[in-house]
Amino acid sequence: MRLAAAFVLVLTLVITAPQAQADSHLDASAGFIDGLANKAINTLTDAEITAEQRRDAFRALFREGFAVNGIARFVAGRYWRRAPEDEREEYLSLFEDVIVNTWADRFSQYSGQKFEVKGATDATPNNSSESVALVESLFFTSPTTPVRIEWRVASKGDLFKIVDVKLEGISMATTQRDEFNAVVSKSGRKLSSLIDELRRRRDR
Amino acid sequence: MGDKKLNSFSVLKVFRFTAALTLVGALAACATPPSSDDPDALAAYEEANDPFEPANRLVFSANVMVDQLALQPTAVTYRDAFPDELKPPVENFITNLFMPLSFIHSLLQGDMDRAEKAAARFFTALPTFLLADTFPNEDPVFEDGGQTLATWGFSEGPYIMLPLLGPSSFRDTLGTVGDFFIDPVGHVAGSDVSAGRPVGNVVVTRSRNVEQVRELQRTSLDYYAAVRSLYRQQRAAQIRNGASGPAQSAPTIGLDLDEPAAPKENAGTDDQKETAATN
């Protein structure tokens, strides 16, 4: 009798273990987004800090939460491969600068709108060494019509990184990639022409 | 006096003729595909799927001008000066007027569930003269000709920038023309309603994204290309009716792609990722 009970216990453990593991990366990813959003609201929306401080704080959070290099390489598209090492490095740092300049200032306009994580679904591709979760959230820019934001979170063990953000079904990474592609094909078809454009944007 | 009139008339004529000639010239000047010895450039050209790009860009700048001069000021006036308590009835009216067309297209797509939702929204709102939102907790069903053609398997076709109407594709242009004839509202209501609805819709939609558009114009490296990408993704999302998309290029961004410096021996896997991303 005891043996049978133990057997059942072991069996349920074996059966439910992979499930529990899969769920844990979903819950953890949702928690990761929630935590990051809270951190952003606490540190970036302070009216007392200067624009420079806000940018520095945003840069730190951006590096912590996003797969910055992965996103940068993805949006550079096919021109990444042929670019020499020094151009790649310059592009990566410019990409980060431009993102920071574009987004950091927006947090000064934040005035208590509610951000709510709704849950996460699994989107891990087959044969992948890392887990991917789609974290659904709502940002209430107005009380009645919230903006639907979907965060694609890749994770491996304790490492969590956002690899894409979708606003109402529109991927930021894809949009940026299409735009960069257009810039590069218009001028020179080289990563260096994109670098020139990004530098102009940063220094403006 | 008569002379002057004649003069300004002929000036106008010349102006029109030149404008038409420029337009024809631009239309004829399709983007020349890059030579086949540059596979990257060729792949980028095909991916953009915009053979009329020079003409499209010209029309786009005209559209942007109209937007800045007429549409945006109207939308801002509506947003800031129109009484807030009167906005919901106006916007509900416009939404409800779309429901008959959504109903027909849901049927054509074989989606009974959404057809029912569109019909229910329309008929329950009828007693309120279509001014009420009778299903406040539910997103209204929006279906159009382009979406129906897509579910029937029509591919998107080249990108087309329509004068005044804005971004479209070959498929969506066909759908828009079809909807003009199909839409029951156009048959039943007077011409002022069927002409007023799209105008009202555009003003209301524009009034909601004044800041976003301004921001996009300010931050994008190529505003035209950004709008093209946004339009395509938005249409794809509408066609899927909000269901999450197929495994697209985005999944190829992963943690291993995020490694700070790409070591030399990883160059091979990098290439594979790139191909996966473009296919």
Interface residues (C-beta under 8 A of the other chain):
Chain A: A67 V68 N69 G70 I71 R73 F74 G77 R78 Y79 W80 R81 R82 R88 T102 T121 A123 P125 S128 S129 E130 V132 L134 E150 R152 A154 S155 K156 L159 K161 V163 D164 E168 G169 I170 S171 A173 T174 T175 R177 D178 E179 F180 N181 A182 V183 V184 S185 K186 R189 E197 L198 R201
Chain B: P34 D38 D40 A41 A43 A44 Y45 E47 A48 T219 S220 L221 D222 Y224 A225 A226 R228 S229 L230 Q233 Q234 A236 A237 R240 G242 S244 G245 A247 Q248 S249 A250 P251 T252 I253 G254 L255 D256 L257 D258 E259 P260 A262 A267 D270 D271 E274 A277 T278
